[in-house]
Amino acid sequence: MVRRDRERFVVRAAIVVASIGMLVSCGGGKANTGQGQVPAAGTARGATPGATPGTTAGPTPGATAGSPAGTPSTPAGTPAARSASNKSSPLKGKIIVLDPGHNGGNGAHPSAINRMVDIVTGRKECDTTGTESALGYSEHAYTWDVSNRLKKILQARGAKVILTRNSDTGVGPCINQRAAIGNRAKADVALSVHADGAPMSDHGFHIIEPAAIKGHTDKIVKSSGRLALALRTAYRKGTGIAYSNYIGKDALDVRSDLGGLNLSTVPKVFIETGNMANPGDIAKLADPKYRQRIAESLAIGLAAYFG
């Protein structure tokens, strides 16, 4: 998540917060893209409908499917399982990079995640810790769970899927490294998964597209815009979660300050799947069955983009 007004200060505050065992929200508030960066004044498109960042601290502990900490399994009989033999899937052969926001070890290593990196339009912190719900369900665990659910669905439909981190116990990767993973893979698309930590009255989801930055994002702006529209339609229809009532226009926002977008050479967007501070949104995000529904909806959106 990335807060629109106070982000520059939140990650630095993480040093103090980590020392007392608290978790800093991924941007400190409104638009939580997980990049820990201050939003640009870009306008939204409004079509209606001691550790080193990048390393992990070992394998993910085993967990029951649907539990926040582990890699979930796809229930038998779901559309993901039934589609395994769907040779005509538009996802077949596509390379898709999924970027689960934040990481479980970030909070214990403030000096590592506060290291400044270049994001084309400035320099920002390597990564942030992410937000959490009032009951302590962390964004990093949520994004890890949803991304793994989505990975299994996409693989069942013929896609090659790469995650930017391989556990929920490591540190980083830094935002520039997350973009580089998609670039090196020559991914057909990349999707960064997040949840926001805005004020309690704010609710809904929104998708963040890259702004046009000459010599950098010029070639991916249009395709990223199409990806945003496909995901927006599928996510709204599949989850029932409303468009954001506090940022963007019709759930679309354009940003020029996010390293994960600015440094990408492949079509890429961020999705803030809901607000973890809002009672209605978190009731859905914290439900394992609903997270499966979220993953299914994102898979449908990706298929629609390629279709």
N, C-alpha and C positions, 0 to 999 in steps of 0.2 A: 504494500500500500504506500501511496505517496501523498503527503499532505500538501494542500495547495499554498498555504501561507507560511508555516513555521518550520519547514523541513530542514533548512540549513542548520537549525539549532538542535533538532531532536536527536540526531545521531551522536552529536557531541555529548548531549545529555546522557546518552546510553552508557557512557563510561561510569557516571555517577549511579545511574539506575542499576546497572549490572552489579555494582558493588553491594547493593542492598537486596539483590535477588529478585528485582522486578524486571518485567519485560517491556521494552520500549515499543510503541506502535511503529509499524514499518515506515511511516512517514510522519507520524505525529498527528494525523488527522485525516482530512477529507479525502483526497484522491490517492488511495494507497496502491501505488504501482510496485512497491517493493524495491524501488530504485533509490529511495532515500534522497529525492531531489526536488528542488523547487519548481513548480509548474511554470511553463512559459505562458505568455499572454496569448498564445495561439487560439484560434477560434475553432469551435466544433463544427463538423459537418452534420447537417441535420436532416437527412432523408428520413421520412417518417415510416413506419409500419406499425599467546605464543604459537599459535597455529598459523599456518599459511592458508589464506583464502584459496579455495579451489580444491583443497584436500578434504577427505572425509575421515571420520574417526571410526572406521570399521563398518561392518555390515549392519543393516537395519535389524533391530531385534525382532524376532518373530512375534506376530500378533494375530489375533482373530480377525477375519475379514470384516472390514468396516471400522475397526478400531483406529483412533487417530494416529497411533504411533507406527503402525506396520504397513507393509505393502498389501493392499487389499486384493482379494480374489474376485473374479467375476462370477456371480451366481450362475449355476447351470440353468439353461433354458432362457437366459436373457437374449435380447436381440444380438448382443455381441457374440455369444456362443453360437447362436443359430446362423450367424452370417459368416462363420469361418470358411465355409465352402463357396462363398459368393464370389465367383471368379470375375464377375462383371462389375465389381465394386469400383467406383471412381478413385478409391484410395489405394488400390492395388499398385504396388511398385513405387508409391510416393515416399519421399523421405521427409519425415515430420519431426521437428525438434520441439520438445515440451520442456518448459522452463518453470519448475515449481519454485515460487518465490521464497527467498530467505533460506535459512538452514538452522537446524536445531542447536548447533554449537556456536552460533554467532554471538549470543548474549554473553558467553563466558570469555570471549576474546575481543573486547572493544577496540584494542589497539590495532588488531588485524583488520577488522571491518571498517574502521575509521580512516584507513589509509586512502589518500586521495588518488583518483585515477582520472585520466582524460576522457571526456565524453563528447568531444568536438566543439560543443558550444560553451564549454567551461570545464571545471574540474569538480568532481563530486566524490563522496565517500564510496568506498569499495562496495559496501552492502549495508543492510540494516537488519534488525532483529525481527521485524514484523510485529503485528498487533496480536491481540488475543481477546477472547470473549470474556464477559464478566465472570464466567465460571471456570476460566483458565484454559479453554481450548485454543491452542496457539495457531496462528496463521501458517507457520512453517509446517506444522503437522497436517493441517487441512490441505494445503497445496500439494504436499507430498502424496496424500491419500488420493485426492482427485486426479492428479497427474498419472498415478499408477493405474487407477481404474481406466482412465482414458487410453493409456498406453495399451492395455490388454485388448480393449475394444478395437483400436486401430490396427493392431497386429493381427487380430482375428479377421480383419477385412483386407488384409494384404499389404498394409503399410509397413515401412521400416521406421521404427521410432527410436529416437535418441533423447535421453534425459540429460539435463545440464548438471545434475548431481545424482549420485548413486546411493545416497542414504539420507536420513533425516537427523544424523548425529554429527555431521561435519561442520566446516566453516566455509562460507562463501558458496560458489565462486564469486569473484568480483563481477560487477555489472559488465565490464568490458570483456571478461572471459566468457560470460554467458552468451554475449553476442557472437564472440569468436567461434564458439562451438557450432552454432548454426551455419556460420560462414564457411568453416572448414568442411562441414558435412555437405556443403552445396545443397542445403535443404530446400525442398519445394515450398515449405512454409515453416514458420516458428511461432509458437504461442506461449506467452508467459502467463501463468495462472496465479491469481492473487485474490485476497478478500480485504475489504477496507476496514478502517478503524475510525470512521467519522463519528460525529455526535449522534446520540441515541435516536434523535428524531429523524435523522437522515436514513433513507432506505433505497433499495434497488441496486441494479447492476449498471455498469458502463464499460465501454471498450475504448481503449486508447490507441490511436493511430499515430504513425510518425509524421512530423511536419516536413515540408520540403526544405532540405538543406543542400544548397548547391555543392555538387561534387561529392556528396555523401549519400543522401537518401533519395535523390531525384528518381532513380530507376525503380524504387520499390513503393513509392507513395501511392500510385494508382492501384497496384495489385494488393497492397496492404489495406487500402480502402475497400476493395471488393471483399477481402477476407473479413473485415470488420462487419460489413453488412450481412454476409452469410452467417456469421456466428451470432450476430445480434438477433436475426430472425429466428434461428433455431433455438437459441437459448431462451428467448422470451416465450416461444411456443412450447418448448419442452419442459421448462421448469415452472412457468407461471410467475416467476419473479419479475417485478415491475422495472421499468426504466428508472434510472437514478433520478431522484427528485432534488438533487443538490449539486450536480456537476454535469457538464456537457449538455448537448442538445439531442433529445431522443436517444439517449444512451451512447452517444458518440462524442469523443473528445480528441483533440489533436494537440500533441505536445512536441516541443523541440528541446526539452531539457532532460530527456531520459536516455542514459547511455545505452541501455538495452535496445532501444530503437535507433538512435542516432548512428550507432556503430554497425548496425545490421546491413548486410548486402543481400539478404533474402527477405521476401514478404513476411512481415511480422507485426503482431499486435499484442497488447496486454488486455486481459479481461479482469476487472474487479467484479467478482461473481456475486457480491452482496456485502452488506455492512455488518461486521461481527458484533458491533455495539447495539445494533437494532434488534429488539426482541423477536420481531417477525422474521427477519432475515436469518438470524442465528439459529432459530428453531429449525430451519431448513438445512443450513450448512452443517449443523452438528449431527444431523440424522444420517446414518450410514446409507439407508435406502435412498434418501434424497441425494446424497453425493453420487450414488450410482446413476441416478436420473440426470444429474448435472453432467456427468461424464458422457452419458449417452447423447445428451443434447449437443455438447461440444463436438462429438464425433459426427453427428448429423450435419452440423454447420460446416465442418471441414470437408465432408463429402460433397456438400452443396457447392462449396467453393471450387472444387475440382470438377464437379459435374457440369 
